[in-house]
Amino acid sequence: MGNKSDSSISRREFARRAAFASAAASLVPAELLNSQTAPAPLPAQQHPNSPKLSPESQAEVESRIQAIFAQYGKRLSDAQKTDIRRLATEAQPPLDRLRAFATDNGDGPGLYLKPLIERERKPTPMPATPRAASTPKGS
């Protein structure tokens, strides 16, 4: 393996490192991991017109906010962070309603694709209808 660059590792070495990492993670107590690595959630500033959320929905909102802050937190100002918190909270009730809608595997789509441009349609020929005779047949 002298031809390969030093930055790449073999599959065997990767598997060995992954096994060590998973073994080490299973030996560390979960409380210790949660208390040290997880950032403390920011206190939620509830606006007077914010929607009332269930505990599960509130936890999902906080999870979404923390994921955004973890990725972009250094670039965001305090006003932007407040705005993200407000937007995530306002977006949760429509998500809950959408998830509550019961569907089965055999259900079709609710909306069908319609073209934005209406094309000219050829006029459909009218089927020929028998005309009533003006004179009675028996005369």
N, C-alpha and C positions, 0 to 999 in steps of 0.2 A: 504494500500500500504506500510505497514511497512516491508514486506518481501523483497522488491526490494532494490537494492543498491542505494546510493545517487547519483551516476553518471548518472543513466538513468532517463529519464523523460517520462511522460505519453504522449499519443497521444493528449490528450486534452491540456496539457501544451505546447506541441510543436506547436499545432495550434494557441494557444493564442499568443505565442512569435512570430510566423510567421506573424500573423495579425498585431501585434504592429510594427514589423520591416517594413512591407510593407506600413503601414500607415505613419510611420516616413519618409520613403524614398520618399513617394509621396509629403510630405510637404516641404522637403528641396529643394531649388532652384537647378536646374540642373547645372547652371554655377558654383555654389559654390562647388558642388561635383566634377565637372571636373577639377576645378582649384586646389583643394587640394589633391585629392586622385590619380589622374592620374600622373604618372611620366612624366617629360618633355621628349619628344623624342630627342634622340641623333642626332646631325647633321649628315646628310648622307654624307660620303666621297665618292664622285663619282670617280671611277677609269676611266682612259682614254678609256679603252676598255669595259666598262660596257654597257649593253644593254639599249636602250631608252625605257622607260616604260610609259604607259598612267597614268594619275593621279589615276585611280582606282587601277591599278596594283601596283603603288608605295605605295598607302595606304595599300594594302594588304601585301606588303613586310614589311613595317614598323610595321604593326600589328603583323605579324609573328615574327619579330625580337624582339619586345617588349615582346611577350609572352615567348620567349626563355630566354630573359634576366631576366624576372620576376621570372622564375622558377630556372634558373641555374646561374644567374648573379654573385652571390657571389663566385662561384667556378671558373669562367672564367677569364683568363688574358686578357689584352688589345689586344694582338695578336689574341687570340681565338675569341674575340668579333668582331674584324675586319674581320676575316675569315668567321664567321657566317653571317655577313652582306653581304660579297661578295657572298657566296654560296646562300643565300636567293634571292639576286638580280639576279644571273645567272639562278636560277631555275624557275623564274617567266615566261619568254617567252614560254618555253615548256608547262607550265600549261595553259597559255592563249590560245595557239593553241589547246590544248586538249579540253578545255571548249568550244571553238568556233565550234567544230565539231558537226554538227546537227545529232541528233538521235531521233528516235521515239520508242514508246513502243514495236512495233512489230519487230524491227530490231534484227537480230541475232548477235552473237559475231563476232568480226572481225577475230579472230584467233580461231582455234579449237585445243583442247588438243591432242597432239601427244605424244605417249610414247617415253621415252628416249631410251629404250632398244628395239631393233628390234628382234622379235621372229621368229623362223623358221616357215615358212609357208608351208603347205602341197601343193604340186603342184596340180593345178586344172586340172582335166581331160579335154582333148580337145574334143569338141563335134564331134561325127562321121559325116563326110561329105560324101554324096553319090559320089562314084567314077564313072567317065565316062566309059562306056563300050567300049572295044577295037574293038568290031565288031558292025557294024550297025545293027539295029533291023529288018530291012526289007529284008535282004538278005537270 
